[in-house]
Every structure is written in C-alpha cells, then in structure tokens.
Amino acid sequence: MIADIGKLKEIAEIEFSDIVEDLIITDINQCRIILKDSSFIDVWYSLKIRKRYSYHWERKHIDGSIYRHDNAPHKKWQYTRTFPKHFHDGEEEKVVESNINEIPDEGLREFLLFVRQKLNK
C-alpha cells in the first residue's frame, strides 16, 4: 500500500491550517510539512516494506527536541511493548511505546493533533 500523499497534503493544509504553513511533496512516498513556528515534520512511507513509516518532527533548531513515531525494527528499542513501533519523545534516546494508527490518514491526523497540543502549550 502506497500512502496517498496528495490526500495527506489536503488533511494537513485544511484540517490543520492553524499550525501548518506549507506542505512540500518531496517524492511519491514522502513530504515535508512546514509549521508556522518554523519547525518541520518529515512524513515517509516505505515503497519496499509494507506498512513501514516515519513521522519525524524536527525542532532541534528551536529547542533541541525531536519527536518521531516510526516502526523500524531497531533491536535497541525491542523492550517497548509496541515493538517495532516506538516513539522518540523529545530526544533520540528517549523511546517509549507508540500507539499511532498505521492507516496513513489517521496516523497523520493523530500526529498533527499531538503537534498542535505541544505548540499550544
């Protein structure tokens, strides 16, 4: 299954227009969402491995943080109950369980809701 990046663009730009400045489609399976605070989110879906994804919110230039849901099966994170799904919670090495939806539309919505909540604090 290849994610419909065009549909994800619509979701980001319409449903999350309060936090999204722009969305750039960088390939048929990935995009970059530019947020109004000048941070960005890279969204990627594998073309080779079914259901492999990454939602990466880059804030290192703002406050040093990163937030990423992904399901790459890194042995380092196999202690998480949701392995291979895991969440980098503010730091590359701070990893916890991830319960993000694996359906691209819903996963993006969940991640952007998380981002909205963080930005509105």
N, CA, C and O atoms as CSV, one atom per row, in Angstrom:
chain,resi,resn,atom,element,x,y,z
A,1,MET,N,N,0.843,-1.187,0.000
A,1,MET,CA,C,0.000,0.000,0.000
A,1,MET,C,C,0.885,1.247,0.000
A,1,MET,O,O,1.742,1.407,0.869
A,2,ILE,N,N,0.677,2.102,-0.953
A,2,ILE,CA,C,1.384,3.375,-1.009
A,2,ILE,C,C,0.444,4.440,-0.468
A,2,ILE,O,O,-0.715,4.519,-0.875
A,3,ALA,N,N,0.942,5.252,0.445
A,3,ALA,CA,C,0.134,6.325,1.031
A,3,ALA,C,C,-0.204,7.343,-0.054
A,3,ALA,O,O,0.614,7.613,-0.933
A,4,ASP,N,N,-1.397,7.900,0.008
A,4,ASP,CA,C,-1.827,8.938,-0.920
A,4,ASP,C,C,-1.330,10.278,-0.385
A,4,ASP,O,O,-2.001,10.927,0.418
A,5,ILE,N,N,-0.156,10.679,-0.837
A,5,ILE,CA,C,0.474,11.904,-0.338
A,5,ILE,C,C,-0.384,13.126,-0.650
A,5,ILE,O,O,-0.418,14.072,0.137
A,6,GLY,N,N,-1.073,13.116,-1.782
A,6,GLY,CA,C,-1.973,14.226,-2.118
A,6,GLY,C,C,-3.079,14.377,-1.086
A,6,GLY,O,O,-3.436,15.493,-0.708
A,7,LYS,N,N,-3.621,13.254,-0.632
A,7,LYS,CA,C,-4.667,13.294,0.388
A,7,LYS,C,C,-4.099,13.770,1.732
A,7,LYS,O,O,-4.748,14.526,2.454
A,8,LEU,N,N,-2.887,13.321,2.056
A,8,LEU,CA,C,-2.245,13.772,3.288
A,8,LEU,C,C,-1.996,15.277,3.251
A,8,LEU,O,O,-2.119,15.959,4.268
A,9,LYS,N,N,-1.646,15.785,2.076
A,9,LYS,CA,C,-1.444,17.233,1.895
A,9,LYS,C,C,-2.737,17.984,2.210
A,9,LYS,O,O,-2.718,18.998,2.908
A,10,GLU,N,N,-3.855,17.482,1.694
A,10,GLU,CA,C,-5.157,18.107,1.971
A,10,GLU,C,C,-5.466,18.096,3.467
A,10,GLU,O,O,-5.895,19.108,4.021
A,11,ILE,N,N,-5.254,16.974,4.109
A,11,ILE,CA,C,-5.518,16.868,5.552
A,11,ILE,C,C,-4.705,17.914,6.307
A,11,ILE,O,O,-5.241,18.651,7.135
A,12,ALA,N,N,-3.405,17.973,6.015
A,12,ALA,CA,C,-2.524,18.904,6.730
A,12,ALA,C,C,-2.920,20.351,6.485
A,12,ALA,O,O,-3.022,21.138,7.426
A,13,GLU,N,N,-3.144,20.703,5.227
A,13,GLU,CA,C,-3.399,22.104,4.885
A,13,GLU,C,C,-4.801,22.581,5.249
A,13,GLU,O,O,-4.992,23.764,5.529
A,14,ILE,N,N,-5.776,21.690,5.250
A,14,ILE,CA,C,-7.153,22.101,5.545
A,14,ILE,C,C,-7.488,21.907,7.025
A,14,ILE,O,O,-7.915,22.848,7.695
A,15,GLU,N,N,-7.295,20.697,7.532
A,15,GLU,CA,C,-7.686,20.405,8.906
A,15,GLU,C,C,-6.742,21.016,9.946
A,15,GLU,O,O,-7.127,21.215,11.098
A,16,PHE,N,N,-5.511,21.311,9.536
A,16,PHE,CA,C,-4.522,21.823,10.487
A,16,PHE,C,C,-3.929,23.149,10.004
A,16,PHE,O,O,-2.752,23.432,10.229
A,17,SER,N,N,-4.748,23.947,9.346
A,17,SER,CA,C,-4.281,25.230,8.806
A,17,SER,C,C,-3.831,26.197,9.898
A,17,SER,O,O,-3.099,27.148,9.622
A,18,ASP,N,N,-4.262,25.961,11.127
A,18,ASP,CA,C,-3.845,26.826,12.235
A,18,ASP,C,C,-2.372,26.638,12.606
A,18,ASP,O,O,-1.765,27.537,13.190
A,19,ILE,N,N,-1.791,25.480,12.274
A,19,ILE,CA,C,-0.384,25.232,12.604
A,19,ILE,C,C,0.491,24.985,11.375
A,19,ILE,O,O,1.714,25.099,11.459
A,20,VAL,N,N,-0.121,24.647,10.231
A,20,VAL,CA,C,0.636,24.297,9.021
A,20,VAL,C,C,0.781,25.517,8.113
A,20,VAL,O,O,-0.198,26.161,7.737
A,21,GLU,N,N,2.029,25.806,7.779
A,21,GLU,CA,C,2.343,26.897,6.848
A,21,GLU,C,C,2.307,26.404,5.405
A,21,GLU,O,O,1.755,27.070,4.529
A,22,ASP,N,N,2.905,25.220,5.160
A,22,ASP,CA,C,3.024,24.701,3.805
A,22,ASP,C,C,3.307,23.209,3.865
A,22,ASP,O,O,3.715,22.691,4.905
A,23,LEU,N,N,3.094,22.525,2.766
A,23,LEU,CA,C,3.464,21.115,2.653
A,23,LEU,C,C,4.116,20.926,1.301
A,23,LEU,O,O,3.552,21.288,0.268
A,24,ILE,N,N,5.303,20.358,1.314
A,24,ILE,CA,C,6.059,20.120,0.092
A,24,ILE,C,C,6.111,18.621,-0.137
A,24,ILE,O,O,6.590,17.875,0.718
A,25,ILE,N,N,5.619,18.173,-1.289
A,25,ILE,CA,C,5.712,16.753,-1.641
A,25,ILE,C,C,7.109,16.544,-2.212
A,25,ILE,O,O,7.443,17.094,-3.262
A,26,THR,N,N,7.918,15.757,-1.530
A,26,THR,CA,C,9.308,15.554,-1.936
A,26,THR,C,C,9.514,14.285,-2.768
A,26,THR,O,O,10.548,14.131,-3.417
A,27,ASP,N,N,8.539,13.384,-2.751
A,27,ASP,CA,C,8.588,12.159,-3.548
A,27,ASP,C,C,7.197,11.528,-3.483
A,27,ASP,O,O,6.330,12.032,-2.770
A,28,ILE,N,N,6.972,10.440,-4.211
A,28,ILE,CA,C,5.637,9.837,-4.212
A,28,ILE,C,C,5.276,9.234,-2.863
A,28,ILE,O,O,4.110,8.936,-2.607
A,29,ASN,N,N,6.273,9.053,-1.995
A,29,ASN,CA,C,6.035,8.413,-0.704
A,29,ASN,C,C,6.455,9.278,0.481
A,29,ASN,O,O,6.517,8.786,1.607
A,30,GLN,N,N,6.746,10.561,0.246
A,30,GLN,CA,C,7.180,11.398,1.360
A,30,GLN,C,C,6.856,12.871,1.132
A,30,GLN,O,O,6.690,13.339,0.006
A,31,CYS,N,N,6.774,13.577,2.261
A,31,CYS,CA,C,6.502,15.011,2.201
A,31,CYS,C,C,7.112,15.693,3.407
A,31,CYS,O,O,7.464,15.052,4.397
A,32,ARG,N,N,7.230,17.005,3.305
A,32,ARG,CA,C,7.702,17.827,4.421
A,32,ARG,C,C,6.623,18.852,4.723
A,32,ARG,O,O,6.180,19.589,3.842
A,33,ILE,N,N,6.211,18.887,5.974
A,33,ILE,CA,C,5.211,19.849,6.437
A,33,ILE,C,C,5.949,20.957,7.174
A,33,ILE,O,O,6.624,20.713,8.174
A,34,ILE,N,N,5.812,22.170,6.669
A,34,ILE,CA,C,6.428,23.334,7.310
A,34,ILE,C,C,5.394,23.909,8.271
A,34,ILE,O,O,4.272,24.225,7.875
A,35,LEU,N,N,5.778,24.040,9.524
A,35,LEU,CA,C,4.863,24.559,10.532
A,35,LEU,C,C,5.069,26.056,10.737
A,35,LEU,O,O,6.122,26.601,10.405
A,36,LYS,N,N,4.056,26.706,11.283
A,36,LYS,CA,C,4.086,28.157,11.454
A,36,LYS,C,C,5.141,28.629,12.439
A,36,LYS,O,O,5.489,29.810,12.440
A,37,ASP,N,N,5.666,27.732,13.286
A,37,ASP,CA,C,6.720,28.114,14.231
A,37,ASP,C,C,8.118,27.919,13.639
A,37,ASP,O,O,9.113,28.054,14.350
A,38,SER,N,N,8.201,27.601,12.340
A,38,SER,CA,C,9.431,27.368,11.561
A,38,SER,C,C,10.055,25.992,11.802
A,38,SER,O,O,11.157,25.734,11.319
A,39,SER,N,N,9.385,25.111,12.530
A,39,SER,CA,C,9.839,23.730,12.619
A,39,SER,C,C,9.215,22.965,11.452
A,39,SER,O,O,8.423,23.527,10.695
A,40,PHE,N,N,9.566,21.698,11.304
A,40,PHE,CA,C,9.003,20.915,10.201
A,40,PHE,C,C,8.816,19.467,10.593
A,40,PHE,O,O,9.430,18.956,11.530
A,41,ILE,N,N,7.940,18.827,9.834
A,41,ILE,CA,C,7.658,17.406,10.015
A,41,ILE,C,C,7.963,16.707,8.694
A,41,ILE,O,O,7.464,17.111,7.643
A,42,ASP,N,N,8.774,15.670,8.749
A,42,ASP,CA,C,9.001,14.819,7.588
A,42,ASP,C,C,8.151,13.567,7.757
A,42,ASP,O,O,8.220,12.884,8.778
A,43,VAL,N,N,7.354,13.282,6.740
A,43,VAL,CA,C,6.489,12.102,6.735
A,43,VAL,C,C,6.992,11.190,5.617
A,43,VAL,O,O,7.175,11.631,4.482
A,44,TRP,N,N,7.213,9.926,5.943
A,44,TRP,CA,C,7.774,8.982,4.988
A,44,TRP,C,C,7.079,7.632,5.115
A,44,TRP,O,O,6.817,7.145,6.214
A,45,TYR,N,N,6.791,7.046,3.961
A,45,TYR,CA,C,6.237,5.688,3.890
A,45,TYR,C,C,7.115,4.884,2.940
A,45,TYR,O,O,7.425,5.347,1.843
A,46,SER,N,N,7.511,3.703,3.345
A,46,SER,CA,C,8.376,2.866,2.524
A,46,SER,C,C,7.660,2.396,1.264
A,46,SER,O,O,6.475,2.063,1.287
A,47,LEU,N,N,8.403,2.378,0.175
A,47,LEU,CA,C,7.883,1.812,-1.066
A,47,LEU,C,C,8.205,0.320,-1.149
A,47,LEU,O,O,7.604,-0.407,-1.941
A,48,LYS,N,N,9.151,-0.128,-0.334
A,48,LYS,CA,C,9.608,-1.515,-0.406
A,48,LYS,C,C,9.038,-2.407,0.686
A,48,LYS,O,O,8.754,-3.581,0.448
A,49,ILE,N,N,8.867,-1.851,1.888
A,49,ILE,CA,C,8.406,-2.656,3.017
A,49,ILE,C,C,7.012,-2.198,3.411
A,49,ILE,O,O,6.823,-1.064,3.849
A,50,ARG,N,N,6.055,-3.072,3.255
A,50,ARG,CA,C,4.660,-2.754,3.519
A,50,ARG,C,C,4.468,-2.223,4.942
A,50,ARG,O,O,4.973,-2.803,5.903
A,51,LYS,N,N,3.748,-1.138,5.060
A,51,LYS,CA,C,3.379,-0.509,6.328
A,51,LYS,C,C,4.552,0.070,7.124
A,51,LYS,O,O,4.393,0.324,8.318
A,52,ARG,N,N,5.703,0.285,6.524
A,52,ARG,CA,C,6.837,0.921,7.216
A,52,ARG,C,C,6.682,2.432,7.049
A,52,ARG,O,O,6.419,2.914,5.948
A,53,TYR,N,N,6.844,3.175,8.142
A,53,TYR,CA,C,6.602,4.618,8.120
A,53,TYR,C,C,7.464,5.353,9.134
A,53,TYR,O,O,8.092,4.752,10.006
A,54,SER,N,N,7.471,6.668,8.990
A,54,SER,CA,C,8.116,7.541,9.966
A,54,SER,C,C,7.431,8.901,9.924
A,54,SER,O,O,7.211,9.466,8.852
A,55,TYR,N,N,7.096,9.420,11.105
A,55,TYR,CA,C,6.596,10.784,11.269
A,55,TYR,C,C,7.624,11.472,12.167
A,55,TYR,O,O,7.702,11.170,13.358
A,56,HIS,N,N,8.396,12.376,11.622
A,56,HIS,CA,C,9.513,12.983,12.351
A,56,HIS,C,C,9.311,14.497,12.442
A,56,HIS,O,O,9.290,15.191,11.426
A,57,TRP,N,N,9.165,14.998,13.665
A,57,TRP,CA,C,9.015,16.434,13.903
A,57,TRP,C,C,10.359,16.969,14.383
A,57,TRP,O,O,10.824,16.622,15.469
A,58,GLU,N,N,10.964,17.797,13.581
A,58,GLU,CA,C,12.298,18.339,13.841
A,58,GLU,C,C,12.204,19.719,14.479
A,58,GLU,O,O,11.696,20.667,13.880
A,59,ARG,N,N,12.711,19.811,15.724
A,59,ARG,CA,C,12.694,21.085,16.469
A,59,ARG,C,C,14.067,21.414,17.053
A,59,ARG,O,O,14.188,22.271,17.928
A,60,LYS,N,N,15.099,20.728,16.562
A,60,LYS,CA,C,16.434,20.928,17.127
A,60,LYS,C,C,16.871,22.392,17.056
A,60,LYS,O,O,17.527,22.885,17.973
A,61,HIS,N,N,16.519,23.079,15.993
A,61,HIS,CA,C,16.931,24.482,15.844
A,61,HIS,C,C,16.124,25.425,16.741
A,61,HIS,O,O,16.490,26.591,16.894
A,62,ILE,N,N,15.047,24.940,17.328
A,62,ILE,CA,C,14.211,25.768,18.200
A,62,ILE,C,C,14.532,25.498,19.670
A,62,ILE,O,O,14.875,26.411,20.421
A,63,ASP,N,N,14.415,24.234,20.065
A,63,ASP,CA,C,14.637,23.902,21.479
A,63,ASP,C,C,15.431,22.606,21.690
A,63,ASP,O,O,15.520,22.103,22.810
A,64,GLY,N,N,16.000,22.079,20.617
A,64,GLY,CA,C,16.822,20.880,20.727
A,64,GLY,C,C,16.057,19.567,20.687
A,64,GLY,O,O,16.656,18.500,20.828
A,65,SER,N,N,14.746,19.627,20.496
A,65,SER,CA,C,13.944,18.408,20.581
A,65,SER,C,C,13.609,17.805,19.216
A,65,SER,O,O,13.631,18.481,18.187
A,66,ILE,N,N,13.302,16.517,19.248
A,66,ILE,CA,C,12.735,15.805,18.106
A,66,ILE,C,C,11.642,14.890,18.654
A,66,ILE,O,O,11.713,14.414,19.787
A,67,TYR,N,N,10.647,14.663,17.829
A,67,TYR,CA,C,9.576,13.726,18.162
A,67,TYR,C,C,9.381,12.861,16.928
A,67,TYR,O,O,9.216,13.381,15.824
A,68,ARG,N,N,9.401,11.535,17.106
A,68,ARG,CA,C,9.253,10.676,15.927
A,68,ARG,C,C,8.564,9.375,16.288
A,68,ARG,O,O,8.968,8.657,17.202
A,69,HIS,N,N,7.511,9.100,15.537
A,69,HIS,CA,C,6.888,7.769,15.547
A,69,HIS,C,C,7.463,7.041,14.343
A,69,HIS,O,O,7.442,7.566,13.230
A,70,ASP,N,N,7.973,5.846,14.558
A,70,ASP,CA,C,8.375,5.023,13.425
A,70,ASP,C,C,8.299,3.555,13.821
A,70,ASP,O,O,8.122,3.214,14.990
A,71,ASN,N,N,8.435,2.712,12.830
A,71,ASN,CA,C,8.356,1.284,13.116
A,71,ASN,C,C,9.520,0.510,12.499
A,71,ASN,O,O,9.385,-0.653,12.119
A,72,ALA,N,N,10.666,1.188,12.409
A,72,ALA,CA,C,11.875,0.470,12.013
A,72,ALA,C,C,12.256,-0.452,13.180
A,72,ALA,O,O,12.304,0.003,14.323
A,73,PRO,N,N,12.526,-1.735,12.916
A,73,PRO,CA,C,12.740,-2.693,13.999
A,73,PRO,C,C,14.145,-2.644,14.602
A,73,PRO,O,O,14.880,-3.631,14.562
A,74,HIS,N,N,14.508,-1.501,15.154
A,74,HIS,CA,C,15.812,-1.364,15.805
A,74,HIS,C,C,15.831,-2.219,17.078
A,74,HIS,O,O,14.993,-2.045,17.963
A,75,LYS,N,N,16.778,-3.129,17.160
A,75,LYS,CA,C,16.863,-4.016,18.333
A,75,LYS,C,C,17.006,-3.223,19.631
A,75,LYS,O,O,16.604,-3.684,20.699
A,76,LYS,N,N,17.580,-2.035,19.524
A,76,LYS,CA,C,17.787,-1.196,20.690
A,76,LYS,C,C,16.475,-0.869,21.403
A,76,LYS,O,O,16.465,-0.646,22.613
A,77,TRP,N,N,15.366,-0.841,20.655
A,77,TRP,CA,C,14.071,-0.449,21.220
A,77,TRP,C,C,13.133,-1.639,21.387
A,77,TRP,O,O,11.932,-1.447,21.575
A,78,GLN,N,N,13.650,-2.854,21.324
A,78,GLN,CA,C,12.777,-4.030,21.393
A,78,GLN,C,C,12.112,-4.219,22.748
A,78,GLN,O,O,11.205,-5.042,22.874
A,79,TYR,N,N,12.538,-3.481,23.759
A,79,TYR,CA,C,11.891,-3.558,25.075
A,79,TYR,C,C,10.516,-2.889,25.087
A,79,TYR,O,O,9.725,-3.128,25.999
A,80,THR,N,N,10.223,-2.057,24.088
A,80,THR,CA,C,8.915,-1.390,24.081
A,80,THR,C,C,7.813,-2.406,23.786
A,80,THR,O,O,7.976,-3.294,22.949
A,81,ARG,N,N,6.713,-2.262,24.476
A,81,ARG,CA,C,5.593,-3.198,24.332
A,81,ARG,C,C,5.041,-3.207,22.908
A,81,ARG,O,O,4.501,-4.219,22.462
A,82,THR,N,N,5.171,-2.098,22.198
A,82,THR,CA,C,4.606,-1.978,20.851
A,82,THR,C,C,5.634,-2.245,19.752
A,82,THR,O,O,5.360,-1.986,18.580
A,83,PHE,N,N,6.807,-2.756,20.111
A,83,PHE,CA,C,7.873,-3.031,19.136
A,83,PHE,C,C,7.338,-3.801,17.934
A,83,PHE,O,O,6.587,-4.759,18.118
A,84,PRO,N,N,7.697,-3.418,16.712
A,84,PRO,CA,C,8.724,-2.456,16.342
A,84,PRO,C,C,8.264,-0.978,16.381
A,84,PRO,O,O,9.078,-0.069,16.214
A,85,LYS,N,N,6.969,-0.754,16.601
A,85,LYS,CA,C,6.500,0.631,16.715
A,85,LYS,C,C,7.087,1.251,17.979
A,85,LYS,O,O,7.105,0.626,19.039
A,86,HIS,N,N,7.563,2.482,17.855
A,86,HIS,CA,C,8.101,3.188,19.016
A,86,HIS,C,C,8.050,4.693,18.768
A,86,HIS,O,O,7.878,5.143,17.635
A,87,PHE,N,N,8.201,5.456,19.835
A,87,PHE,CA,C,8.102,6.908,19.768
A,87,PHE,C,C,9.304,7.546,20.450
A,87,PHE,O,O,9.581,7.277,21.620
A,88,HIS,N,N,10.012,8.388,19.715
A,88,HIS,CA,C,11.116,9.177,20.257
A,88,HIS,C,C,10.483,10.424,20.857
A,88,HIS,O,O,10.023,11.305,20.131
A,89,ASP,N,N,10.462,10.494,22.163
A,89,ASP,CA,C,9.699,11.514,22.887
A,89,ASP,C,C,10.566,12.697,23.319
A,89,ASP,O,O,10.921,12.825,24.491
A,90,GLY,N,N,10.897,13.550,22.365
A,90,GLY,CA,C,11.674,14.745,22.652
A,90,GLY,C,C,13.165,14.590,22.425
A,90,GLY,O,O,13.866,15.569,22.168
A,91,GLU,N,N,13.651,13.358,22.521
A,91,GLU,CA,C,15.073,13.066,22.333
A,91,GLU,C,C,15.222,11.764,21.562
A,91,GLU,O,O,14.379,10.872,21.657
A,92,GLU,N,N,16.303,11.666,20.798
A,92,GLU,CA,C,16.585,10.456,20.024
A,92,GLU,C,C,16.635,9.221,20.918
A,92,GLU,O,O,16.158,8.157,20.524
A,93,GLU,N,N,17.206,9.346,22.117
A,93,GLU,CA,C,17.403,8.206,23.010
A,93,GLU,C,C,16.267,7.989,24.014
A,93,GLU,O,O,16.291,7.004,24.751
A,94,LYS,N,N,15.300,8.859,24.060
A,94,LYS,CA,C,14.157,8.690,24.973
A,94,LYS,C,C,13.018,8.044,24.175
A,94,LYS,O,O,12.272,8.727,23.473
A,95,VAL,N,N,12.900,6.744,24.293
A,95,VAL,CA,C,11.955,5.986,23.471
A,95,VAL,C,C,10.906,5.316,24.342
A,95,VAL,O,O,11.218,4.696,25.358
A,96,VAL,N,N,9.655,5.455,23.920
A,96,VAL,CA,C,8.518,4.867,24.627
A,96,VAL,C,C,7.622,4.163,23.610
A,96,VAL,O,O,7.903,4.164,22.411
A,97,GLU,N,N,6.556,3.573,24.101
A,97,GLU,CA,C,5.603,2.882,23.229
A,97,GLU,C,C,4.957,3.846,22.244
A,97,GLU,O,O,4.845,5.043,22.508
A,98,SER,N,N,4.534,3.307,21.106
A,98,SER,CA,C,3.821,4.082,20.102
A,98,SER,C,C,2.525,3.368,19.758
A,98,SER,O,O,2.522,2.193,19.391
A,99,ASN,N,N,1.436,4.092,19.883
A,99,ASN,CA,C,0.135,3.528,19.520
A,99,ASN,C,C,-0.489,4.289,18.355
A,99,ASN,O,O,-1.707,4.281,18.182
A,100,ILE,N,N,0.347,4.944,17.562
A,100,ILE,CA,C,-0.167,5.721,16.434
A,100,ILE,C,C,-0.816,4.778,15.416
A,100,ILE,O,O,-0.355,3.658,15.196
A,101,ASN,N,N,-1.873,5.255,14.817
A,101,ASN,CA,C,-2.612,4.472,13.832
A,101,ASN,C,C,-1.737,4.180,12.614
A,101,ASN,O,O,-1.015,5.060,12.145
A,102,GLU,N,N,-1.795,2.967,12.108
A,102,GLU,CA,C,-0.987,2.592,10.950
A,102,GLU,C,C,-1.625,2.967,9.623
A,102,GLU,O,O,-0.983,2.866,8.578
A,103,ILE,N,N,-2.874,3.398,9.650
A,103,ILE,CA,C,-3.527,3.892,8.434
A,103,ILE,C,C,-3.002,5.316,8.210
A,103,ILE,O,O,-3.166,6.168,9.082
A,104,PRO,N,N,-2.376,5.589,7.062
A,104,PRO,CA,C,-1.717,6.880,6.855
A,104,PRO,C,C,-2.559,8.110,7.195
A,104,PRO,O,O,-2.074,9.004,7.889
A,105,ASP,N,N,-3.802,8.181,6.728
A,105,ASP,CA,C,-4.640,9.355,7.005
A,105,ASP,C,C,-4.820,9.560,8.509
A,105,ASP,O,O,-4.673,10.672,9.017
A,106,GLU,N,N,-5.137,8.483,9.204
A,106,GLU,CA,C,-5.386,8.574,10.640
A,106,GLU,C,C,-4.092,8.811,11.424
A,106,GLU,O,O,-4.077,9.574,12.389
A,107,GLY,N,N,-3.011,8.157,11.006
A,107,GLY,CA,C,-1.726,8.362,11.656
A,107,GLY,C,C,-1.284,9.819,11.558
A,107,GLY,O,O,-0.804,10.391,12.537
A,108,LEU,N,N,-1.446,10.417,10.383
A,108,LEU,CA,C,-1.077,11.818,10.217
A,108,LEU,C,C,-1.945,12.716,11.093
A,108,LEU,O,O,-1.440,13.630,11.745
A,109,ARG,N,N,-3.240,12.456,11.107
A,109,ARG,CA,C,-4.130,13.253,11.969
A,109,ARG,C,C,-3.704,13.159,13.438
A,109,ARG,O,O,-3.626,14.173,14.132
A,110,GLU,N,N,-3.433,11.953,13.900
A,110,GLU,CA,C,-3.022,11.770,15.292
A,110,GLU,C,C,-1.728,12.518,15.588
A,110,GLU,O,O,-1.596,13.153,16.634
A,111,PHE,N,N,-0.775,12.439,14.663
A,111,PHE,CA,C,0.500,13.111,14.884
A,111,PHE,C,C,0.325,14.627,14.873
A,111,PHE,O,O,0.905,15.323,15.707
A,112,LEU,N,N,-0.461,15.136,13.946
A,112,LEU,CA,C,-0.683,16.587,13.883
A,112,LEU,C,C,-1.488,17.081,15.083
A,112,LEU,O,O,-1.300,18.220,15.510
A,113,LEU,N,N,-2.366,16.271,15.630
A,113,LEU,CA,C,-3.058,16.647,16.873
A,113,LEU,C,C,-2.060,16.754,18.024
A,113,LEU,O,O,-2.137,17.680,18.832
A,114,PHE,N,N,-1.126,15.810,18.097
A,114,PHE,CA,C,-0.067,15.858,19.094
A,114,PHE,C,C,0.753,17.146,18.952
A,114,PHE,O,O,1.041,17.830,19.934
A,115,VAL,N,N,1.121,17.458,17.699
A,115,VAL,CA,C,1.910,18.666,17.423
A,115,VAL,C,C,1.128,19.910,17.838
A,115,VAL,O,O,1.673,20.809,18.479
A,116,ARG,N,N,-0.134,19.955,17.475
A,116,ARG,CA,C,-0.982,21.108,17.829
A,116,ARG,C,C,-1.008,21.308,19.350
A,116,ARG,O,O,-0.874,22.430,19.837
A,117,GLN,N,N,-1.181,20.220,20.085
A,117,GLN,CA,C,-1.222,20.317,21.542
A,117,GLN,C,C,0.097,20.840,22.091
A,117,GLN,O,O,0.099,21.681,22.990
A,118,LYS,N,N,1.216,20.359,21.566
A,118,LYS,CA,C,2.531,20.814,22.025
A,118,LYS,C,C,2.723,22.298,21.717
A,118,LYS,O,O,3.227,23.046,22.554
A,119,LEU,N,N,2.325,22.721,20.529
A,119,LEU,CA,C,2.502,24.120,20.137
A,119,LEU,C,C,1.612,25.058,20.926
A,119,LEU,O,O,1.971,26.216,21.144
A,120,ASN,N,N,0.459,24.578,21.357
A,120,ASN,CA,C,-0.484,25.428,22.073
A,120,ASN,C,C,-0.218,25.491,23.585
A,120,ASN,O,O,-0.943,26.172,24.310
A,121,LYS,N,N,0.807,24.792,24.058
A,121,LYS,CA,C,1.139,24.833,25.492
A,121,LYS,C,C,1.876,26.119,25.826
A,121,LYS,O,O,2.241,26.339,26.981
